[in-house]
Amino acid sequence: MRRILPIVLSAFLTCAAGAQTGTCSCGSNPPERPAPRSLHPYAGAPDDLRPYAKFQKPYYEHYNDLIEYNGAARDIPDPDLKTLDEIRIGFLAPLYDHPDQALGHRMLNGAELAVDEANAAGGYCGKPFRIITHNDYDNWQNSRLATQGPDKDSAIWGSASNDAVKMIYDDKVWAMFGSISGESTHIALRLTLKAETPLINSASTDPTIPETIIPWYFTDLQDDRVQGYTLARHIYTDLGLKRVALLRVNDRYGRFGVIKFRDASRRLGHPVAIEQKFFPGDTDFRHQLGVINDTGVDAIVLWTDQGPAAEILKEMRELGMKQRVFGSHRTVGDELIKAAGPAAEGFEAVYPYDPSQRTQKWLEFNARFEAQYHEKPDHFAALAYDAMQVLLQSICRAGLNRGRIRDVLTGVTEYDGVTGHMVFDPNCKNISPLFLGTVRDGKITYRRITMEKVQAYAKVGEDGVEYYGPATTPLSNSPEIKIAVFGPGAERAIALPETVNAVQKLETSGRHYTLVAVPSHVAWGKASTGLVNAVYQEGVVGVIALDRNAAHLAEQIGSKAFVPVIAISSDRMLTTTNVPWIFRLPEGTPLEKALNVFVEAASASGADRAKIRAYLASGDTIAGVSFTPTGDAR
């Protein structure tokens, strides 16, 4: 697959430099037409979840190939930059007079942060990018909501089309961004056929939007097909549940959202037992829950937002209902925990990325966002930031030509954003595997989950492993802390000037650190004896293994002696063995970096091996490194 990110970023950096010198390379190297590509089956769906997979293969399958654009937009000359004061991007989202306006503002904040950063780097050849906002009115207004306030000029379907037309022909934007609602996004997408203007999305999960064979759409949020299939796999295949109820909000998000889950349930041999719905704004769900409870279901799937989901969970507890509860991506988050309290315990929902990740890119984005907006970014904000970054980079690469901007966007096959790694199918939508958020002890933990059927008879190393053995005690009260370095050339490694300097810098707070060299390039019996002596006689608090072979031997001794091991190796088999004492840094990591990780863990935990292991396994950033539940460095 072709990556676009390095090319586009270099274009941005050149623009920033060009803004200072009066020259700019934006648009000077326009892209070729995107290379044809295909994906079979559509959206990467497993065979047992595909339509008609048990019957005759259709003579033609749609949506597998890249959509071509053969119009004339590429041939329109770029405008004279001297005639432009700013580079405009249209933004359509619920910003006021709408039940989703809080989500719309978070989405706008994420997009604005990306624009602010691009402008600080020079914008487009010195011209600032600017977001032109338009409000997306509530297309599902009902009489109850209409009587709660003054009657606004909302033409329902017409409002979205009117604002989209204004963006293109009055505001003269180079691309459109939005919206959350599937119906408004559909309307704007139809307009792109006439106006030939790219439409970027980060918040609508309506799976029918990219199934229009319209070549101007790009989205970085996994749609309801991926969400529904993934939930069905987890519920029916992984957990073995059989009778499931659906409880959804009665708007387009709820109505379209559950379709793919219903389809997947039927294909897996467990048609949805019952489906209940409620109106937006409802706060009492006891009637629907009573009907569901009477059917004797094993589980309930919610397709709504965090507020209603929290109330449903509380009312289930009041009614004594014990069914397991699952949800779509909009049901899980801090609001749910705060509103539902203990009633949320055990709730599971799919999510587009891991918000608990400790990568530097994610942490720095969070810090910048919180500094500017005084709140944590949710997925409406974070995905809008990533999508806007892709758009801004594409504009800088393509120049001010809508057809070429579309070409760059369509050529994106992979992208590494602040939310993580994304993969885009030929319909320009993100199909990366989702994460499963689970509420445990009042906190949400996340792990990767896919729609694939696991063929193995057992899971090994997928979710990490806990240590439940006997408690350990500090090795001694001595201020000296010893760490074993095990591997070929261990003596030479600890004598290197950079290693010696690293140890000297650690001589703080009265602690003295000693490295115990244990060579491994000798007979295995001698090597293992040397490591055993270091663990049991020298009293090392941990082991740093310098290569794959040393790491495998250290892992075996570590699991017996309850001593943590940090391996410097590319061998992923080390962390798939369900041994809780092994942690892995990438091959080529300097010894002094591994040493700093161990020392920071030991400083926080004392000379207690189990506490050091627990600190390393906590997921917190330690000397610039954090480890996944399996022990791999993020």
Disulfide bonds with the S-S distance in Angstrom:
Cys15-Cys26 2.12
Cys24-Cys125 1.80
Cys26-Cys396 2.36
